[in-house]
Amino acid sequence: MKDLNEGKVQQWMGYIMIGCFCWITYFNFQVFFLKIVDMFAALPFWWFLIVLPLFAMSVVWSISLGEQEIKALEEQVQKNQQMMAQRERCLRLIHYDVQQIPPLQFEYYCADLLRLLGYQEVKVTKSKRISALTSEGNRVYIGCKQKKSDDLIEQHMLENFHSVMIRDEVSEGIFITTSSFSQQAIEWVKECNITCIDGNTLSELILFATRESREQLKKYSLRE
């Protein structure tokens, strides 16, 4: 007994108690059990050929129903988890002013926005870029730059971003900023497959992605 840990001792004690219970039950109801055995022994053999397959089929059917219920429950749980995650992202976007976000958090803020807009496998890379999949399954890179409204995104920033896209063989890109793009950058980006999102467009996208949650919060506040 000294070599056994506490869990094993409890397990063996449980086995012993179950064995004692079964033995006492059989001893007290021995006559009843013998009558049941005699009753089954008196039945014809063809009865077992009919009843046993039916019993086996009912067991299999009940197990399959249980598996379907478990699968449906798991799907419902996953759906609820996705819904809760989506609401949490909406609340984060609503709560924080995009102009006041710390620079280190801006990429993660944009990643939440992209997830709400339907992008899949959204990940913030070590180089502070975002990698995602479009609804068509195409890989897209997203560059993020938080700047003051009077600090424009120049052409060389887009050129650096485009060179990374070429290196990684990514044909589609998005560049998000809280400021605006210089005219030179706007003209240059027309030659590349890069979508430029300035501060005004970003605000509109945030309102669009969180519209449903804002309406729910407004209804809740009116109830109070």
C-alpha positions, 0 to 999 in steps of 0.5 A: 500500500505504501507504493501506491499513490492516493489516486490509485488507492481511491480507485481500488477502494472504489472497485472493492466497494462495487464488487461488494455491492454486486455480491451482496445484491446477488446474495440477497436477490439470488432466487430472483436472478435464478428465476430470470435465468430459468425464464430465458432458458425456457425460451426457444432459440429462434426468439434469441435470433430475432430479439438479439439483432433488434437489441443490437440495432437499437443500441447502435441507433441510440449511440448514433443519435448520441453522437449526432447530438454531441456533434450538434452541441459542439457546432453550437458551442463553436458558433457561440464562441465565434459570436462572442469573439466577434462581439468582443472585437466590435466592442474593442473597436467601439471603445478605442479611438483609432487616433489614440491607440498606442502605435504598438497596438495599431496593427492588432486593431486593424487585424480585428477590423479585417476579421470583422470585414470577412478576412480569414487567417488574419495574423500580425507578422513579426515585421508588423505587417498583417497577412490574411486571406480574402473571401476568394482564398487569395493571400493579401498583405496589409501594411499599417501606419499610424500617423498624425493627420498632417503627416502624409504617407509618401511614395517610398513607404509604398515602394518598400511595402510593394517590394515585400509583396514581390519578394513573398509572391503576394499579388494583392496588398492593402495599406492602412493609415490614420493620415492621408497619402501624398499625391505622388504616392496616389499616382504611383500606387495606380501601377500596383495592386495596392488598395490605399485606405486613409483616415477617413476611409478607415473611420467609415470601415470601422462604423460599417463593421461595428454598426450592428453592435452599436445599434444593440448597445443603443437599444440596451441603453434606451432600455435603461 
